[in-house]
Amino acid sequence: MSLTREQVLKAMHNEKTTGVPTSFWRHFADNEFTDAYQDPAVVKVNLDGHRQYLKDLDVDFVKTMLDGYFPYPFRGVTNLQDPADLGNVQPLSENDPWIVDQAKLARKQKQIANDKPVFVTVFSPMYLFKWALIKHYQDPLLLADKRFADLYLKDSTLVNYVLQVIANDLGKLVHALMQTGIDGIYYSTQSVQDERLDNLHFFQKVMEQVDQQVQEQINQESSLNILHICGFDGAYNHLEWFKDYPLQVINWATKTDGYTLGEGKKLFNDRPVLGGFDNSTAGILYRGNKEEIQAEVQRLLDEAGTTGVLLGADCTVPRDINYDHLRWAIEAAHDYQG
């Protein structure tokens, strides 16, 4: 049985709770980058997937999936890799389908989740930009970072302009999402995985600026949000660079980035933290038995404590994970005595 909504929100406000709130999330579309405007059926797959998942697994809070709306539309642009064409990008209107339809999806996801706290994903401008530069599930994922770096080094002024357009549009999206009854935003960002731009100068000059702009808008719309510093597929982030990001609950890849939950809580000035489990197919959550998974819960909470701590994974769990593994983790977190 899941913890009450009140208990989850207490943990997210750094208060002591009875039982440690725990949740996991996964994609439901075979390809999460499927464009809903090219394959509208993905929206039903998304909603049906959430409905069945929440019947099968009693998580304490819900981080919903954006499958169908990963691709930012880049209105006015035909070839993203052509700088002359990229400069034609047009801001989205508040009534753009990409904004309106995500709000419709969020409203339906909230209805499926009932009274559980719900957080909807918003991807950073950098993420949306670099993802548009490759064909997903065909090109290597890191090719997106290489092409973004190539483009930035060729014309940084243009890239900054496009990032600003996207950041402004995300402000409109956040406003629309927060009219749907959800509890907050799960803001996902990641350093550029290319050594030419993976440095503090680029981070402070470019990435942090647009990330902070979007987060300020998020905080204007909602007082409770989650910062996801994404380590998907082994991506590395310099966690200390993100310590001044202003969202309320922090989630990162503990193993990849080298900070335990307890260490990260200190780094982020005692803000609530979320995560702990490796989400990959090599991790205990995927491969372990009940004893091993519940021992890992014990280890994580012994190290981090229970006040302002929520358990989950680094990122999305594999589609084929055995749900019993997730149930065992939830059970142990609820029963933890310290």
C-alpha positions in Angstrom: 0.0 0.0 0.0 1.4 3.4 -1.0 2.1 6.2 1.5 -0.5 9.0 1.7 -0.2 12.1 -0.4 0.5 14.0 2.8 3.4 11.8 3.7 5.0 12.2 0.3 4.7 16.0 0.3 6.2 16.1 3.8 9.3 14.3 2.5 9.5 16.7 -0.4 9.4 19.5 2.1 12.3 18.0 4.1 10.1 16.8 6.9 10.3 13.5 8.8 7.9 10.8 7.5 6.6 7.4 8.5 8.1 5.3 5.7 10.3 6.5 2.9 8.4 7.6 -0.3 9.5 5.6 -3.3 8.7 5.6 -7.0 10.0 4.4 -10.3 9.0 5.3 -13.9 9.5 3.8 -17.4 8.7 4.6 -21.0 5.7 2.9 -22.6 6.3 3.7 -26.3 8.8 1.4 -28.1 10.5 4.6 -29.2 10.0 7.5 -26.8 11.1 9.9 -29.5 8.1 9.0 -31.7 6.5 12.2 -32.9 2.8 12.3 -32.0 2.1 14.4 -35.1 3.5 11.7 -37.3 2.2 8.8 -35.3 -0.8 9.9 -33.2 -1.3 6.4 -31.8 1.7 7.0 -29.5 -0.5 9.2 -27.3 -2.9 6.3 -26.6 0.1 4.0 -26.0 1.3 6.6 -23.4 -2.0 6.9 -21.6 -2.7 3.1 -21.6 0.8 2.5 -20.4 0.4 4.8 -17.4 -3.0 3.3 -16.6 -1.8 -0.3 -16.6 1.5 0.6 -14.8 -0.3 2.3 -11.9 -2.7 -0.7 -11.7 0.3 -3.1 -11.5 2.6 -1.0 -9.2 1.5 1.0 -6.2 4.2 3.8 -6.3 4.0 6.7 -3.8 4.2 9.5 -6.4 4.1 9.6 -10.2 6.6 11.0 -12.6 4.8 10.9 -15.9 6.3 10.2 -19.4 6.4 12.6 -22.3 6.4 9.9 -25.0 5.1 11.5 -28.2 6.3 15.0 -27.4 10.1 14.7 -27.1 10.7 16.4 -30.5 10.5 20.2 -30.2 8.8 21.5 -33.4 11.3 24.2 -34.6 8.7 26.2 -36.5 10.1 27.8 -39.6 13.2 25.5 -39.9 13.6 22.7 -42.5 17.2 21.7 -41.9 18.5 22.0 -38.3 22.1 21.5 -39.4 22.0 24.4 -41.8 22.9 27.5 -39.8 21.2 29.8 -42.4 18.0 27.8 -42.0 18.3 27.4 -38.2 18.2 31.2 -37.9 14.6 31.1 -39.2 13.2 29.4 -36.1 10.0 31.1 -34.9 8.8 31.3 -31.3 5.8 29.1 -30.5 2.5 30.8 -29.7 0.7 29.9 -26.4 -1.8 28.0 -28.5 0.7 26.0 -30.5 -0.3 22.3 -30.6 2.9 21.2 -29.0 2.0 23.2 -25.9 -1.7 22.6 -25.9 -1.5 18.9 -26.5 1.1 18.3 -23.8 -1.2 20.0 -21.4 -4.1 17.8 -22.5 -1.8 14.8 -22.0 -0.8 16.0 -18.5 -4.4 16.5 -17.5 -5.3 12.9 -18.5 -2.2 11.5 -16.8 -3.2 13.4 -13.6 -6.7 11.8 -13.8 -5.1 8.3 -14.1 -2.9 9.0 -11.1 -5.8 10.1 -8.9 -4.6 11.6 -5.6 -0.9 10.7 -5.9 1.4 13.6 -6.4 2.2 14.0 -10.1 5.2 15.6 -11.7 5.4 16.1 -15.4 8.7 16.2 -17.4 10.0 19.3 -19.1 13.3 18.9 -21.0 15.9 21.6 -21.0 16.5 23.8 -24.1 19.9 22.1 -24.6 18.3 18.7 -24.5 15.6 19.6 -27.0 18.2 21.2 -29.3 20.7 18.4 -29.4 18.2 15.7 -29.6 16.8 17.2 -32.8 20.2 16.7 -34.5 20.0 12.9 -34.8 17.7 10.1 -35.8 17.0 8.3 -32.6 17.5 4.5 -32.4 19.4 4.9 -35.7 22.3 7.3 -34.9 24.5 6.9 -31.8 23.1 9.0 -28.9 26.4 10.9 -28.4 26.3 12.0 -32.0 23.7 14.6 -30.9 26.3 16.1 -28.5 29.0 16.1 -31.2 26.7 17.9 -33.7 25.6 20.4 -31.1 29.2 21.2 -30.3 30.1 21.5 -34.0 27.3 23.9 -34.5 28.1 26.0 -31.4 31.8 26.3 -32.3 30.8 27.3 -35.8 28.3 30.0 -34.7 27.8 30.5 -31.0 25.6 33.6 -31.5 23.1 31.6 -33.5 23.0 28.7 -31.1 22.5 31.0 -28.1 19.6 32.7 -30.0 17.9 29.3 -30.7 18.4 28.2 -27.0 16.8 31.5 -26.0 13.8 30.9 -28.3 13.3 27.4 -26.8 13.7 28.6 -23.2 11.0 31.2 -23.8 8.7 28.6 -25.3 9.3 26.3 -22.3 8.1 29.1 -20.1 4.8 29.0 -22.0 4.7 25.2 -21.7 5.3 25.2 -18.0 2.5 27.7 -17.5 0.1 25.5 -19.5 1.1 22.4 -17.7 0.5 23.9 -14.3 -3.1 24.7 -15.2 -3.9 20.9 -15.3 -3.9 20.1 -11.6 -0.4 18.5 -11.5 1.8 19.1 -8.5 4.9 20.3 -10.2 7.6 20.0 -12.9 10.3 17.4 -13.3 13.0 19.4 -15.1 15.5 17.3 -16.9 18.9 18.7 -17.9 22.3 17.3 -18.8 25.8 18.6 -19.6 27.0 18.4 -23.2 28.7 15.1 -23.6 31.5 16.4 -25.8 34.9 17.4 -24.3 35.0 20.6 -26.4 32.1 22.0 -24.4 32.2 20.0 -21.2 33.9 22.7 -19.2 32.9 25.2 -16.5 33.2 28.2 -18.9 30.6 26.9 -21.3 28.4 25.7 -18.5 28.3 29.1 -16.8 28.2 31.2 -20.0 25.6 29.2 -21.9 23.9 26.2 -20.2 23.4 27.6 -16.8 21.9 30.8 -18.2 19.1 29.1 -20.1 18.5 26.4 -17.4 18.1 29.1 -14.8 15.7 31.1 -17.0 13.4 28.0 -17.3 13.7 27.1 -13.7 12.8 30.6 -12.6 9.6 30.3 -14.7 9.0 26.8 -13.1 9.3 28.2 -9.6 6.9 31.1 -10.5 4.3 28.5 -11.5 4.9 25.9 -8.8 6.5 25.8 -5.4 7.4 22.1 -5.5 9.5 20.8 -8.4 12.2 18.2 -9.1 15.6 18.8 -10.8 16.7 15.8 -12.7 20.4 15.9 -13.6 20.3 13.2 -16.2 22.9 10.4 -16.2 21.0 8.2 -18.7 23.2 5.6 -20.5 26.3 6.6 -18.4 26.2 10.4 -19.2 28.5 12.2 -16.7 27.6 15.5 -15.1 29.8 17.7 -12.8 27.3 17.6 -10.0 28.9 20.5 -8.1 28.3 22.8 -11.0 24.5 22.4 -10.5 24.4 23.2 -6.8 22.9 26.7 -7.3 20.1 25.4 -9.5 17.0 26.5 -7.6 14.5 23.7 -7.8 13.3 22.0 -4.6 14.1 18.2 -4.9 17.3 16.9 -6.5 17.7 13.7 -8.5 21.0 12.5 -10.2 22.9 9.4 -11.1 24.7 8.6 -7.8 27.2 6.1 -9.2 28.1 7.9 -12.4 28.4 11.4 -10.9 30.2 10.1 -7.8 27.9 11.5 -5.0 25.9 9.3 -2.7 22.4 10.5 -1.7 23.9 11.7 1.6 26.8 13.5 0.0 24.4 15.1 -2.6 22.1 16.2 0.2 25.0 18.1 1.7 26.1 19.5 -1.7 22.7 20.9 -2.3 22.5 22.6 1.1 20.3 19.9 2.7 17.5 20.0 0.0 15.4 16.9 -0.4 17.0 14.2 -2.6 15.5 11.5 -4.8 17.1 8.4 -6.3 19.8 6.0 -5.2 19.3 3.0 -7.5 21.2 2.4 -10.7 18.6 2.3 -13.5 20.7 0.2 -15.9 20.3 -3.4 -16.8 23.6 -4.0 -14.9 22.3 -2.7 -11.6 20.9 -4.4 -8.5 17.4 -3.2 -9.1 17.3 -5.0 -12.5 19.4 -8.1 -11.7 19.1 -8.6 -8.0 16.9 -10.9 -6.0 14.6 -9.8 -3.2 17.2 -10.1 -0.5 19.8 -8.1 -2.5 17.4 -5.3 -3.5 16.1 -4.9 0.0 19.6 -4.9 1.4 20.4 -2.1 -1.0 17.5 -0.1 0.3 18.8 -0.6 3.8 22.3 0.5 2.7 21.0 3.6 0.9 18.9 4.8 3.8 21.6 4.0 6.4 23.9 6.3 4.5 21.4 9.1 3.6 19.0 9.0 6.5 15.2 9.3 6.0 14.4 13.0 6.4 14.0 14.6 3.0 15.0 11.4 1.3 12.9 9.7 -1.4 14.0 6.5 -3.2 13.9 5.9 -6.9 16.4 5.3 -9.7 18.9 7.5 -11.6 16.5 7.7 -14.6 13.8 5.6 -16.3 13.9 1.9 -15.5 14.2 -0.6 -18.4 10.9 -1.5 -20.1 11.3 -5.2 -19.3 12.2 -4.9 -15.7 10.4 -7.3 -13.4 7.9 -5.3 -11.4 8.4 -7.5 -8.4 11.9 -5.9 -8.1 10.3 -2.5 -7.8 7.7 -3.8 -5.3 10.5 -5.2 -3.1 12.3 -1.9 -3.1 9.1 0.0 -2.2 8.2 -2.5 0.5 11.7 -2.2 2.1 11.6 1.6 2.0 8.2 1.7 3.7 9.3 -0.8 6.4 12.8 0.8 7.0 13.4 1.3 10.7 16.9 2.9 10.7 
